[in-house]
Amino acid sequence: MANKESYLGEFEHIVLLTIMRLNNDAYGVTVRQQVKQLIDRDVSIGALYATIDRLEKKHLITTRSSQPTPERGGRAKRYLTITPQGLDTLQATKKSLDILWHGLKLNNVVS
């Protein structure tokens, strides 16, 4: 996980974890709703889709389109699935963060 292509930014990390949590129901609107509900972070749909595009270019997720539906004005949903590479990257990020957090005492921070 040493190169820029596999590095996860904070929001990318959040989006990947949310996609995993939603499993087969992960698409833009549900990801946005879950992020708001679970961590009280309100994100624009544009910022979310920019991140989704970036994750797809890094091969950390794949997307597929549903059939267009009348209730969506004839538009299809773009479903999101984490790839094995995405899962590996998440696990490596967690391991790195666990190493950095291990042994820290927050009350020792100088203000």
N, C-alpha and C positions, 0 to 999 in steps of 0.2 A: 504494500500500500504506500510505497514511497513516491510514486509519481503523481503529477497533477491530474492525470486522467482518472485515477482511482481515488483521489482524495474526496472526501465527503464534506461539504459545507454543512452548517447547522440545519438550514432549511431542507437541504437534500436528505439529510439524515431523518428529519421529521417526516418528510413525505414518504420515504421508503418504509419506515416503520408503520405509517398509517396504511399504506398499500397492503402490507402484510396483515395488519389487523383486519382490514375489510375483506381480504381474500377475494372471492369472486364478485364482489359488489363494489370494487374500487374503480371509480371514474371521477372526473374533476369535481363535481358537486359533492359527492359523498366524502371525498378526501378533505375538501374544504370544511364541510360540516363537522367531521371528526376532529380536525385540528382545532376548530373553535370550541367544540364541546369538551375535549379532553385536556387541552392545555391553554384554553382561553386566548388563543392567538388568532386574530382576525386577519386573513390574507386576501388580497385581491385575486380574482380568478385569473387575471393576466399574469401575475407573479407566479401563481401555481402552474399555469401551462408553460411558462418559460422554464420552470424547474423540471417539469415533466419532459419537455423536449430535450433539455440538457442530460437528464438521466437516461433517456432513450439513446442519445448519441454516445454516451459512455457505455452502452450495452448493459445497464443495470436494471432496466425494465423493458418490457415489450408492450405494445399497445395493439388493440384490435377494435374494430368498429362493429357496433351492433346494427341491427336493421333499423332504418329510419322509422320513427313513430309519429302518428298524427299529433299526439299530445306534446311533442317536442317541436312542433312546427315542421315536421318532415326531416328533422335532423337525427343523426345517429349519436349514440353514446360512444365515447372512446374509453374502453375498458383497459385497465392497467394491471400488469402482472410483473412481479419481481422475477428476475432471471437467477440462475445459479451463481453467476458472477456478482449480481447485486447482493445476494445473500452472503457470499464470501466477503464482499466489501463491508457489509454491515457488521459481520462478525469480527473482522479485523479492526474496524473502527471502535467497536465495543471493547475489544481487548486493549487497544491503545489507551482509550479513556479510562478503563479500569486500572491500568498501570499508573497513569498519571494521578488518579484520585487516591490510590492506595497510600495509606499512611498520612494523608493530609488532615490537618486540624484547622477548621475554618476560623477558630477563635485566635489563631496565631497570625492572622493577616494584619499587616501594618496599615493604618489609615492615615 
